[in-house]
Amino acid sequence: MELTRRSVLVYGLLLAVWLLVVGWQIEEHVRARESAKTELRNRSKEIANTLSAFIRGLRFRGTVLQDRLEPVLNELVNGRTNEIVKSSELISVALLNAANEPIALAGRPIDFKEITQQGERWGVRSVTLVNPVDLGAALTSEGITNPTVVLPGPSRDSTNSSRDGRSFQRREPRPDESVTSNSVSALSTYRASAPGTNTDSTGERDGRRRPGEGRPRRPPWLRDMDEAEYQSMTEKRSLHGLVLALSTESFQAVSLRDLWLRSIIVLLATVSVFGSGLAWRNLAKSSDLQLRLVRASELNTHLKEMNLAAAGLAHETRNPLNIIRGLAHMISKQPEAAPQVREKTREIINEADKVAAQLNEFINYSRPREVHRSTLALGSVINEVVRALNYDLEEKKVRVQVSGEQLSVEADEQLLRQALFNLLLNAVQAVAAGGEIHVLAERRNASEAALEVRDNGPGVPLERRTEIFKPYFTTQKQGTGLGLAVVQQIVLAHGWEIECLANEPKGALFRISHLKLAGTA
């Protein structure tokens, strides 16, 4: 079935709906991925806030001891007792100095070469986030940043002597001061403490600075270190950055689950659009068949009425016409008839023959068409009709070309011959001497074929292509106007269709379509 303008519009609309659904699902999937990424970023900020709160709690005169800080980092990475950090979510944590060198770290190794001042780097199984929050560097009265300094603690079994000869033994933490998971868990409530106990990054409580806390004091076990060496160490161990590496397993799980959901929706939309297209195709085909059946039924009703009129016309016209023709023939045979009389009688006989021919065509047109289908070789029928027109073809020196596939169709043999004979005779009358006619039979789909008759004559104007099949409408001087009407009658009786088109670059094209191939349901 050829696509109509309405079918193209419907198929285009279905395609647009499908593309809209696909685009919508892609956008929703991207939005779901971004939402999962945002959730992971928020989780990193919570972890960073927890670590920042603990660093502010341990900070004294702008310094934090490394041996008290690293157990906390390990607890954050393990995450077994901390409600803020989910198990196996945080895989690495590192504290950096101004040169992006690690001061303290825990968990899996991190590639610090690609670490920038701030940002994130997404991998297949992990994401690395740099400085998700400010670690709380203090701003001094001079307007410069005073970051926290992470100092190494004293050796466990060694003592450091001061300049006045006193020794300082490292104090072991009391049982209630041990750095355990309980201390880490308590950090989640650190930021929600009462305002009266708030501690800022410079060690101030309740807005008051402790006496002597204006600048960091050198620990006793580092007092023997040279001042320049000590300053260099504090600069290298000043806390300027934080790097967190989190597992993306939860993000990948959410993304994969959403991708499956969107894929199922797209699949259902595809099935729906495809099913709607098939339903429309079947509906259009059924409507087309019903329309042709209605046309055939109306034509049959009209033909039945015309049959009665034609029978009476034949009875009332043939007998007087035969009498006139017989009398004219008898007068022309009289020996004493003048030459002028004999010439007039021959004209009477010729005109009577013309009227008889027109009458026969009219009776043939008005006769109801009873189709008796059988399997026919379409190529054989075409060749036989061409042979029957050999005299007319040779008289005008018209060349006929027959091409196409060898097809077998279901049709009434006598009616098909008559329709093809009228089409070829119409083409022979239309072309000039030495013209060309092309007969083509081709398969249109698995169950239907088409038959075309092309000529290089003057063609049929566009405004007359629908009127040319009406009775008594003709563009030929010698035509009766019933040849193509009989063709249309035979075509509609079979349930086929015929149309007149332009044959580029010159001539007319008559196409009979929807011929049913033999052996198809």
PADOLUM-792169 format. One record per residue (C-alpha): residue number from 1; x, y, z. Coordinates in nm, 4 decimals. Example, Ala and Ser with C-alpha at 12.3 -4.5 7.8 and 13.67 -1.06 7.14 Angstrom:
BEGIN
- num; u; v; w
- 1; 1.2300; -0.4500; 0.7800
- 2; 1.3670; -0.1060; 0.7140
END
This chain:
BEGIN
- num; u; v; w
- 1; 0.0000; 0.0000; 0.0000
- 2; 0.1398; 0.3366; -0.0999
- 3; 0.1821; 0.5988; 0.1719
- 4; -0.0788; 0.8750; 0.1687
- 5; -0.0309; 1.2214; 0.3103
- 6; -0.2366; 1.1284; 0.6161
- 7; -0.0274; 0.8164; 0.6797
- 8; 0.2946; 1.0159; 0.6522
- 9; 0.1529; 1.2668; 0.9029
- 10; 0.0538; 0.9914; 1.1475
- 11; 0.3884; 0.8108; 1.1198
- 12; 0.5725; 1.1404; 1.1643
- 13; 0.3666; 1.2183; 1.4746
- 14; 0.4396; 0.8746; 1.6230
- 15; 0.8109; 0.9200; 1.5517
- 16; 0.8042; 1.2630; 1.7169
- 17; 0.6345; 1.1173; 2.0264
- 18; 0.8949; 0.8385; 2.0428
- 19; 1.1814; 1.0871; 2.0132
- 20; 1.0197; 1.3028; 2.2817
- 21; 0.9959; 1.0071; 2.5210
- 22; 1.3560; 0.9031; 2.4499
- 23; 1.4830; 1.2576; 2.5029
- 24; 1.2800; 1.2895; 2.8230
- 25; 1.4215; 0.9659; 2.9641
- 26; 1.7774; 1.0660; 2.8746
- 27; 1.7287; 1.3977; 3.0515
- 28; 1.5796; 1.2248; 3.3572
- 29; 1.8697; 0.9791; 3.3682
- 30; 2.1222; 1.2635; 3.3546
- 31; 1.9277; 1.4374; 3.6312
- 32; 1.9290; 1.1220; 3.8440
- 33; 2.3052; 1.0847; 3.7995
- 34; 2.3607; 1.4474; 3.8958
- 35; 2.1382; 1.4009; 4.2013
- 36; 2.3426; 1.0960; 4.3074
- 37; 2.6643; 1.2934; 4.2558
- 38; 2.5272; 1.5812; 4.4633
- 39; 2.4389; 1.3392; 4.7419
- 40; 2.7930; 1.2043; 4.7359
- 41; 2.9331; 1.5592; 4.7449
- 42; 2.7130; 1.6411; 5.0438
- 43; 2.8380; 1.3278; 5.2156
- 44; 3.1958; 1.4440; 5.1604
- 45; 3.1104; 1.7807; 5.3144
- 46; 2.9681; 1.6086; 5.6227
- 47; 3.2847; 1.4033; 5.6581
- 48; 3.5003; 1.7117; 5.6090
- 49; 3.2961; 1.9051; 5.8653
- 50; 3.3420; 1.6223; 6.1137
- 51; 3.7168; 1.6217; 6.0595
- 52; 3.7302; 2.0015; 6.0796
- 53; 3.5431; 1.9951; 6.4096
- 54; 3.7873; 1.7430; 6.5528
- 55; 4.0898; 1.9432; 6.4365
- 56; 3.9478; 2.2543; 6.6053
- 57; 3.8949; 2.0510; 6.9195
- 58; 4.2546; 1.9287; 6.9243
- 59; 4.4038; 2.2600; 6.8239
- 60; 4.6119; 2.4395; 7.0878
- 61; 4.8014; 2.7554; 6.9990
- 62; 4.7483; 2.6777; 6.6310
- 63; 4.9028; 2.3277; 6.6454
- 64; 4.7734; 1.9706; 6.6376
- 65; 4.9803; 1.6639; 6.7253
- 66; 5.0071; 1.4128; 6.4429
- 67; 4.9958; 1.1080; 6.6688
- 68; 4.6575; 1.2206; 6.7988
- 69; 4.5280; 1.3107; 6.4514
- 70; 4.6153; 0.9975; 6.2531
- 71; 4.4042; 0.7558; 6.4669
- 72; 4.1052; 0.9773; 6.3978
- 73; 4.1723; 0.9625; 6.0235
- 74; 4.1941; 0.5829; 6.0418
- 75; 3.8638; 0.5697; 6.2286
- 76; 3.7013; 0.7872; 5.9641
- 77; 3.8271; 0.5602; 5.6870
- 78; 3.7151; 0.2422; 5.8675
- 79; 3.3801; 0.4007; 5.9514
- 80; 3.2591; 0.1095; 6.1635
- 81; 3.1362; 0.3110; 6.4597
- 82; 3.0789; 0.6540; 6.3053
- 83; 2.7218; 0.7290; 6.2004
- 84; 2.8308; 1.0083; 5.9673
- 85; 3.0558; 0.7892; 5.7532
- 86; 2.8976; 0.4807; 5.6016
- 87; 3.0932; 0.1595; 5.5980
- 88; 3.3298; 0.1331; 5.2978
- 89; 3.2197; 0.4744; 5.1637
- 90; 3.5313; 0.6755; 5.2567
- 91; 3.8356; 0.4960; 5.1202
- 92; 4.1072; 0.7618; 5.1599
- 93; 4.1650; 1.0882; 5.3447
- 94; 4.4703; 1.3123; 5.3307
- 95; 4.5715; 1.6483; 5.4813
- 96; 4.7907; 1.8633; 5.2516
- 97; 5.0223; 2.1546; 5.2935
- 98; 5.0452; 2.4562; 5.0638
- 99; 5.2552; 2.2571; 4.8119
- 100; 4.9872; 1.9818; 4.7912
- 101; 5.2138; 1.7431; 4.9797
- 102; 5.0548; 1.5053; 5.2309
- 103; 5.0967; 1.5841; 5.6009
- 104; 4.8784; 1.3054; 5.7305
- 105; 4.6848; 1.0412; 5.5455
- 106; 4.4873; 0.7218; 5.5940
- 107; 4.3366; 0.4606; 5.3640
- 108; 4.4381; 0.3733; 5.0098
- 109; 4.7163; 0.5650; 4.8345
- 110; 4.6200; 0.8829; 4.6469
- 111; 4.7889; 1.0225; 4.3378
- 112; 4.8823; 1.3758; 4.4474
- 113; 5.0238; 1.4783; 4.1079
- 114; 4.6820; 1.5695; 3.9673
- 115; 4.5549; 1.7355; 4.2830
- 116; 4.4501; 2.0965; 4.2211
- 117; 4.3617; 2.3666; 4.4703
- 118; 3.9933; 2.2744; 4.4621
- 119; 3.7753; 2.0454; 4.2558
- 120; 3.6851; 1.6824; 4.2003
- 121; 3.8021; 1.3957; 3.9845
- 122; 3.5615; 1.1140; 3.9038
- 123; 3.6915; 0.7686; 3.8323
- 124; 3.5294; 0.4356; 3.7592
- 125; 3.5117; 0.3186; 4.1212
- 126; 3.6005; 0.6271; 4.3239
- 127; 3.5817; 1.0046; 4.3289
- 128; 3.8492; 1.2351; 4.4684
- 129; 3.7327; 1.5656; 4.6163
- 130; 3.9741; 1.8460; 4.7086
- 131; 3.8839; 2.0950; 4.9832
- 132; 3.5092; 2.0250; 5.0087
- 133; 3.5042; 2.2602; 5.3148
- 134; 3.7394; 2.5095; 5.4807
- 135; 3.9376; 2.3423; 5.7562
- 136; 3.9200; 2.6524; 5.9707
- 137; 4.2389; 2.8516; 5.9132
- 138; 4.2346; 3.1546; 6.1404
- 139; 4.2639; 3.5119; 6.0176
- 140; 4.5058; 3.7106; 6.2312
- 141; 4.4752; 4.0747; 6.3250
- 142; 4.7295; 4.1595; 6.0571
- 143; 4.4992; 4.0163; 5.7904
- 144; 4.7055; 3.7086; 5.7055
- 145; 4.5975; 3.3460; 5.7213
- 146; 4.7173; 3.1480; 6.0206
- 147; 4.6667; 2.7808; 5.9295
- 148; 4.6803; 2.4892; 6.1695
- 149; 5.0223; 2.3267; 6.2040
- 150; 5.0396; 1.9498; 6.2403
- 151; 5.3465; 1.8750; 6.4557
- 152; 5.4992; 1.5340; 6.5165
- 153; 5.4619; 1.4146; 6.8757
- 154; 5.7475; 1.2968; 7.1009
- 155; 5.8830; 0.9472; 7.0769
- 156; 5.7007; 0.7036; 7.2993
- 157; 6.0077; 0.5957; 7.5039
- 158; 6.2384; 0.8955; 7.4652
- 159; 6.2677; 1.2187; 7.6655
- 160; 6.3607; 1.5660; 7.5487
- 161; 6.5583; 1.7978; 7.7728
- 162; 6.4816; 2.1647; 7.7859
- 163; 6.7360; 2.4382; 7.7806
- 164; 6.7277; 2.4646; 8.1644
- 165; 6.8056; 2.0954; 8.1987
- 166; 6.4554; 1.9735; 8.2803
- 167; 6.3320; 1.6626; 8.1092
- 168; 5.9867; 1.6250; 7.9635
- 169; 5.8463; 1.2780; 7.9660
- 170; 5.5646; 1.2252; 7.7111
- 171; 5.2425; 1.2077; 7.9039
- 172; 5.0383; 0.9025; 7.8151
- 173; 4.6738; 0.9856; 7.7598
- 174; 4.4373; 0.9029; 8.0382
- 175; 4.1792; 0.6295; 7.9782
- 176; 3.9115; 0.8918; 7.9253
- 177; 4.1367; 1.0733; 7.6705
- 178; 4.2186; 0.7790; 7.4475
- 179; 4.1485; 0.8382; 7.0808
- 180; 3.8928; 0.5735; 7.0039
- 181; 3.5868; 0.5420; 6.7922
- 182; 3.3819; 0.6883; 7.0732
- 183; 3.5725; 1.0179; 7.0449
- 184; 3.5179; 1.0175; 6.6712
- 185; 3.1487; 0.9457; 6.7123
- 186; 3.1205; 1.2371; 6.9503
- 187; 3.2401; 1.4683; 6.6757
- 188; 2.9026; 1.4574; 6.5029
- 189; 2.7561; 1.6551; 6.7923
- 190; 3.0478; 1.8935; 6.8186
- 191; 2.8976; 2.1555; 6.5895
- 192; 2.5660; 2.1418; 6.7769
- 193; 2.7237; 2.2328; 7.1117
- 194; 2.6014; 2.5268; 7.3164
- 195; 2.7104; 2.8753; 7.2064
- 196; 2.8764; 2.9405; 7.5391
- 197; 3.1309; 2.6684; 7.4735
- 198; 3.2020; 2.7580; 7.1117
- 199; 3.5690; 2.7420; 7.0149
- 200; 3.6999; 2.9168; 6.7041
- 201; 4.0037; 2.8270; 6.4983
- 202; 4.2388; 3.0482; 6.7043
- 203; 4.1606; 2.8795; 7.0338
- 204; 3.9202; 3.1477; 7.1576
- 205; 3.6231; 3.0520; 7.3717
- 206; 3.3223; 3.2765; 7.4137
- 207; 3.5023; 3.5419; 7.2091
- 208; 3.7918; 3.5748; 7.4554
- 209; 4.1521; 3.4841; 7.3667
- 210; 4.3446; 3.2840; 7.6201
- 211; 4.6444; 3.4624; 7.7688
- 212; 4.9616; 3.3904; 7.5760
- 213; 4.7822; 3.2334; 7.2746
- 214; 4.8765; 3.5023; 7.0231
- 215; 5.1310; 3.2831; 6.8458
- 216; 5.2167; 2.9097; 6.8473
- 217; 5.4567; 2.8012; 7.1194
- 218; 5.7293; 2.5511; 7.0324
- 219; 5.6662; 2.2139; 7.2036
- 220; 5.9264; 2.1140; 7.4647
- 221; 6.0582; 1.8221; 7.2571
- 222; 6.1297; 2.0559; 6.9650
- 223; 6.2973; 2.3388; 7.1577
- 224; 6.6429; 2.2151; 7.0727
- 225; 6.5665; 2.2519; 6.7006
- 226; 6.7224; 2.5432; 6.5170
- 227; 6.4809; 2.8335; 6.4640
- 228; 6.5162; 2.8354; 6.0857
- 229; 6.4696; 2.4601; 6.0762
- 230; 6.1671; 2.4895; 6.3003
- 231; 6.0135; 2.7608; 6.0820
- 232; 6.0750; 2.5524; 5.7708
- 233; 5.9094; 2.2538; 5.9359
- 234; 5.6045; 2.4552; 6.0431
- 235; 5.5644; 2.5907; 5.6906
- 236; 5.5782; 2.2429; 5.5401
- 237; 5.3384; 2.1064; 5.8011
- 238; 5.0854; 2.3892; 5.7821
- 239; 4.7437; 2.2512; 5.7003
- 240; 4.6109; 2.4079; 5.3775
- 241; 4.4111; 2.1376; 5.2049
- 242; 4.1976; 1.8292; 5.2489
- 243; 4.1552; 1.5425; 5.0034
- 244; 3.8800; 1.2829; 5.0369
- 245; 3.8466; 0.9742; 4.8181
- 246; 3.4999; 0.8176; 4.8344
- 247; 3.3752; 0.4984; 4.6780
- 248; 3.1253; 0.5438; 4.3930
- 249; 2.9562; 0.2068; 4.4445
- 250; 2.6389; 0.3701; 4.5743
- 251; 2.6459; 0.6206; 4.2879
- 252; 2.6976; 0.3449; 4.0300
- 253; 2.4174; 0.1384; 4.1855
- 254; 2.1738; 0.4299; 4.1731
- 255; 2.2813; 0.5161; 3.8171
- 256; 2.2482; 0.1564; 3.6959
- 257; 1.9086; 0.1127; 3.8596
- 258; 1.7825; 0.4352; 3.7030
- 259; 1.9292; 0.3348; 3.3653
- 260; 1.7373; 0.0060; 3.3746
- 261; 1.4196; 0.1924; 3.4631
- 262; 1.4640; 0.4407; 3.1768
- 263; 1.5507; 0.1618; 2.9348
- 264; 1.2308; -0.0236; 3.0237
- 265; 1.0274; 0.2946; 2.9701
- 266; 1.1941; 0.3539; 2.6312
- 267; 1.1319; -0.0098; 2.5354
- 268; 0.7643; 0.0169; 2.6284
- 269; 0.7400; 0.3422; 2.4337
- 270; 0.9029; 0.1777; 2.1315
- 271; 0.6620; -0.1157; 2.1456
- 272; 0.3669; 0.1231; 2.1838
- 273; 0.4729; 0.3405; 1.8903
- 274; 0.5451; 0.0380; 1.6712
- 275; 0.2102; -0.1184; 1.7628
- 276; 0.0289; 0.2090; 1.6947
- 277; 0.1993; 0.2297; 1.3560
- 278; 0.0904; -0.1233; 1.2663
- 279; -0.2629; -0.0519; 1.3880
- 280; -0.2798; 0.2618; 1.1739
- 281; -0.1432; 0.0718; 0.8741
- 282; -0.4082; -0.1980; 0.9108
- 283; -0.6780; 0.0624; 0.9645
- 284; -0.5748; 0.2578; 0.6558
- 285; -0.5595; -0.0587; 0.4490
- 286; -0.9019; -0.1714; 0.5723
- 287; -1.0491; 0.1712; 0.5027
- 288; -0.9004; 0.1670; 0.1547
- 289; -1.0489; -0.1747; 0.0834
- 290; -1.3869; -0.0718; 0.2199
- 291; -1.3850; 0.2395; 0.0028
- 292; -1.3097; 0.0360; -0.3082
- 293; -1.5853; -0.2105; -0.2179
- 294; -1.8345; 0.0736; -0.1733
- 295; -1.7356; 0.2156; -0.5105
- 296; -1.7716; -0.1228; -0.6746
- 297; -2.1111; -0.1739; -0.5114
- 298; -2.2359; 0.1639; -0.6297
- 299; -2.1078; 0.0954; -0.9787
- 300; -2.2770; -0.2445; -0.9891
- 301; -2.6053; -0.0881; -0.8842
- 302; -2.5691; 0.1709; -1.1560
- 303; -2.4800; -0.0953; -1.4096
- 304; -2.7860; -0.2984; -1.3261
- 305; -3.0024; 0.0017; -1.3978
- 306; -2.8101; 0.0742; -1.7162
- 307; -2.8496; -0.2859; -1.8246
- 308; -3.2250; -0.2520; -1.8415
- 309; -3.1998; 0.0707; -2.0376
- 310; -2.9398; -0.0770; -2.2726
- 311; -3.1559; -0.3810; -2.3444
- 312; -3.4470; -0.1604; -2.4445
- 313; -3.2204; 0.0685; -2.6460
- 314; -3.0685; -0.2245; -2.8337
- 315; -3.4103; -0.3623; -2.9092
- 316; -3.5456; -0.0273; -3.0300
- 317; -3.2347; 0.0791; -3.2243
- 318; -3.0801; -0.2259; -3.3877
- 319; -3.3784; -0.3311; -3.5903
- 320; -3.4419; 0.0105; -3.7562
- 321; -3.0697; 0.0558; -3.8081
- 322; -3.0392; -0.2795; -3.9799
- 323; -3.3387; -0.1936; -4.2024
- 324; -3.1793; 0.1399; -4.3009
- 325; -2.8475; -0.0270; -4.3732
- 326; -3.0165; -0.3019; -4.5777
- 327; -3.2178; -0.0591; -4.7860
- 328; -2.9103; 0.1528; -4.8579
- 329; -2.7197; -0.1573; -4.9603
- 330; -3.0056; -0.2705; -5.1893
- 331; -3.0270; 0.0732; -5.3570
- 332; -2.6527; 0.0731; -5.4229
- 333; -2.6903; -0.2614; -5.6040
- 334; -2.9551; -0.1348; -5.8480
- 335; -2.8140; -0.1296; -6.2040
- 336; -2.9972; 0.1879; -6.2986
- 337; -2.8739; 0.3743; -5.9863
- 338; -2.6775; 0.6877; -6.0636
- 339; -2.3186; 0.7183; -5.9384
- 340; -2.4232; 0.9981; -5.7044
- 341; -2.6920; 0.7736; -5.5526
- 342; -2.4460; 0.4891; -5.5039
- 343; -2.1986; 0.7247; -5.3291
- 344; -2.4733; 0.8481; -5.0953
- 345; -2.5802; 0.4934; -5.0132
- 346; -2.2194; 0.3996; -4.9237
- 347; -2.2104; 0.6979; -4.6867
- 348; -2.5376; 0.5779; -4.5312
- 349; -2.3914; 0.2311; -4.4849
- 350; -2.0687; 0.3707; -4.3238
- 351; -2.2634; 0.5906; -4.0855
- 352; -2.4911; 0.3036; -3.9961
- 353; -2.1858; 0.0902; -3.9202
- 354; -2.0489; 0.3658; -3.6944
- 355; -2.3746; 0.3891; -3.5066
- 356; -2.3831; 0.0116; -3.4731
- 357; -2.0279; 0.0103; -3.3361
- 358; -2.1136; 0.2797; -3.0833
- 359; -2.4246; 0.0923; -2.9862
- 360; -2.2269; -0.2269; -2.9322
- 361; -1.9763; -0.0419; -2.7133
- 362; -2.2562; 0.1124; -2.5111
- 363; -2.4204; -0.2254; -2.4605
- 364; -2.0828; -0.3688; -2.3659
- 365; -2.0316; -0.0894; -2.1100
- 366; -2.3780; -0.1242; -1.9584
- 367; -2.3498; -0.5016; -1.9178
- 368; -2.2895; -0.6083; -1.5510
- 369; -1.9399; -0.7485; -1.4952
- 370; -1.9361; -1.0920; -1.3400
- 371; -1.5769; -1.1709; -1.2508
- 372; -1.4664; -1.5335; -1.2776
- 373; -1.1155; -1.5375; -1.1364
- 374; -0.8470; -1.7810; -1.2400
- 375; -0.4679; -1.7931; -1.2282
- 376; -0.3213; -1.6152; -1.5301
- 377; 0.0330; -1.5622; -1.6518
- 378; 0.0359; -1.1848; -1.6887
- 379; 0.3191; -1.1846; -1.9421
- 380; 0.1337; -1.4236; -2.1738
- 381; -0.1808; -1.2115; -2.1675
- 382; 0.0187; -0.8991; -2.2552
- 383; 0.1952; -1.0676; -2.5481
- 384; -0.1321; -1.2032; -2.6905
- 385; -0.2966; -0.8586; -2.6767
- 386; 0.0076; -0.7033; -2.8476
- 387; -0.0156; -0.9645; -3.1269
- 388; -0.3845; -0.8839; -3.1698
- 389; -0.2916; -0.5201; -3.2344
- 390; -0.0142; -0.5973; -3.4854
- 391; -0.2072; -0.4480; -3.7800
- 392; -0.2623; -0.1129; -3.5993
- 393; 0.0972; -0.1086; -3.4735
- 394; 0.2444; -0.1746; -3.8165
- 395; 0.0163; 0.0765; -3.9818
- 396; 0.1535; 0.3592; -3.7600
- 397; 0.4974; 0.2000; -3.7145
- 398; 0.4610; 0.2079; -3.3364
- 399; 0.7186; 0.0194; -3.1281
- 400; 0.5950; -0.1732; -2.8239
- 401; 0.8327; -0.2769; -2.5447
- 402; 0.7204; -0.5339; -2.2884
- 403; 0.9303; -0.5660; -1.9695
- 404; 0.8995; -0.6604; -1.6049
- 405; 0.8761; -0.9736; -1.3997
- 406; 0.7060; -1.2997; -1.4931
- 407; 0.4068; -1.2813; -1.2586
- 408; 0.0923; -1.4848; -1.2117
- 409; -0.2203; -1.3008; -1.1005
- 410; -0.5776; -1.3910; -1.0109
- 411; -0.8185; -1.2291; -1.2614
- 412; -1.0917; -1.2885; -1.5176
- 413; -0.9010; -1.3698; -1.8368
- 414; -1.1547; -1.2254; -2.0814
- 415; -1.2036; -0.9034; -1.8853
- 416; -0.8277; -0.8562; -1.8340
- 417; -0.7679; -0.8981; -2.2078
- 418; -1.0388; -0.6457; -2.2883
- 419; -0.9035; -0.3879; -2.0398
- 420; -0.5459; -0.4258; -2.1647
- 421; -0.6660; -0.4154; -2.5299
- 422; -0.8487; -0.0849; -2.4685
- 423; -0.5436; 0.0681; -2.2935
- 424; -0.3059; -0.0313; -2.5738
- 425; -0.5517; 0.0827; -2.8452
- 426; -0.5875; 0.4179; -2.6657
- 427; -0.2071; 0.4512; -2.6585
- 428; -0.1767; 0.3632; -3.0287
- 429; -0.4350; 0.6291; -3.1165
- 430; -0.2574; 0.8872; -2.8938
- 431; 0.0998; 0.8538; -3.0237
- 432; 0.2214; 0.9864; -3.3541
- 433; 0.3631; 0.7701; -3.6328
- 434; 0.6819; 0.6026; -3.5120
- 435; 0.5858; 0.6465; -3.1471
- 436; 0.6746; 0.4201; -2.8552
- 437; 0.4657; 0.2269; -2.6050
- 438; 0.6066; 0.0593; -2.2950
- 439; 0.4169; -0.2103; -2.1028
- 440; 0.5585; -0.2886; -1.7556
- 441; 0.4496; -0.5525; -1.5024
- 442; 0.6142; -0.5360; -1.1594
- 443; 0.5696; -0.6691; -0.8080
- 444; 0.4747; -0.4068; -0.5471
- 445; 0.4891; -0.6219; -0.2349
- 446; 0.4522; -0.9830; -0.1284
- 447; 0.0867; -1.0044; -0.2342
- 448; 0.0242; -0.7337; -0.4986
- 449; 0.1468; -0.6334; -0.8431
- 450; 0.0978; -0.3402; -1.0792
- 451; 0.0582; -0.3077; -1.4569
- 452; 0.1642; 0.0099; -1.6406
- 453; 0.1082; 0.1257; -2.0002
- 454; 0.3292; 0.4208; -2.0970
- 455; 0.3344; 0.6170; -2.4248
- 456; 0.5222; 0.9184; -2.5611
- 457; 0.2172; 1.0916; -2.7009
- 458; 0.0863; 1.4366; -2.6055
- 459; -0.0215; 1.3173; -2.2602
- 460; -0.3301; 1.4097; -2.0584
- 461; -0.3586; 1.7520; -1.8902
- 462; -0.3754; 1.7456; -1.5103
- 463; -0.7279; 1.8853; -1.4943
- 464; -0.8582; 1.6073; -1.7253
- 465; -0.6966; 1.3050; -1.5619
- 466; -1.0014; 1.2326; -1.3459
- 467; -1.2569; 1.3025; -1.6212
- 468; -1.0899; 1.0807; -1.8801
- 469; -1.2547; 0.7682; -1.7340
- 470; -1.6048; 0.9122; -1.7595
- 471; -1.8346; 0.7770; -2.0363
- 472; -1.8263; 0.9690; -2.3671
- 473; -1.5326; 1.1856; -2.2611
- 474; -1.2553; 1.1591; -2.5173
- 475; -0.9583; 1.3571; -2.6478
- 476; -0.9426; 1.1587; -2.9750
- 477; -1.1225; 1.2680; -3.2913
- 478; -1.2291; 0.9153; -3.3751
- 479; -1.2845; 0.7929; -3.0204
- 480; -1.6243; 0.6955; -2.8781
- 481; -1.5373; 0.7915; -2.5191
- 482; -1.6254; 0.4497; -2.3774
- 483; -1.2951; 0.2623; -2.4067
- 484; -1.1364; 0.3924; -2.0839
- 485; -1.4740; 0.3848; -1.9077
- 486; -1.4925; 0.0111; -1.9830
- 487; -1.1375; -0.0288; -1.8514
- 488; -1.2298; 0.1419; -1.5243
- 489; -1.5403; -0.0725; -1.4980
- 490; -1.3366; -0.3920; -1.5319
- 491; -1.0711; -0.2667; -1.2891
- 492; -1.3240; -0.1766; -1.0190
- 493; -1.5068; -0.5055; -1.0648
- 494; -1.1823; -0.6844; -0.9722
- 495; -1.1200; -0.4541; -0.6738
- 496; -0.8194; -0.2917; -0.8396
- 497; -0.7386; 0.0749; -0.9006
- 498; -0.6456; 0.2688; -1.2132
- 499; -0.4956; 0.6147; -1.2399
- 500; -0.3670; 0.8409; -1.5133
- 501; -0.0307; 1.0100; -1.4551
- 502; 0.2294; 1.2004; -1.6519
- 503; 0.4979; 0.9942; -1.8248
- 504; 0.8177; 1.1911; -1.7878
- 505; 0.9484; 1.3500; -1.9983
- 506; 0.6531; 1.3167; -2.2373
- 507; 0.3351; 1.1188; -2.2727
- 508; 0.0782; 0.9506; -2.0508
- 509; 0.0981; 0.6715; -1.7949
- 510; -0.1935; 0.4440; -1.7063
- 511; -0.1278; 0.2322; -1.3975
- 512; -0.3443; -0.0554; -1.2725
- 513; -0.2509; -0.1375; -0.9126
- 514; -0.3493; -0.3902; -0.6423
- 515; -0.3478; -0.6895; -0.8774
- 516; -0.3502; -0.9903; -0.6474
- 517; -0.0646; -1.2305; -0.7021
- 518; -0.1580; -1.5955; -0.7359
- 519; -0.0877; -1.8149; -0.4350
- 520; -0.1060; -1.5355; -0.1720
- 521; -0.3611; -1.5114; 0.1047
END
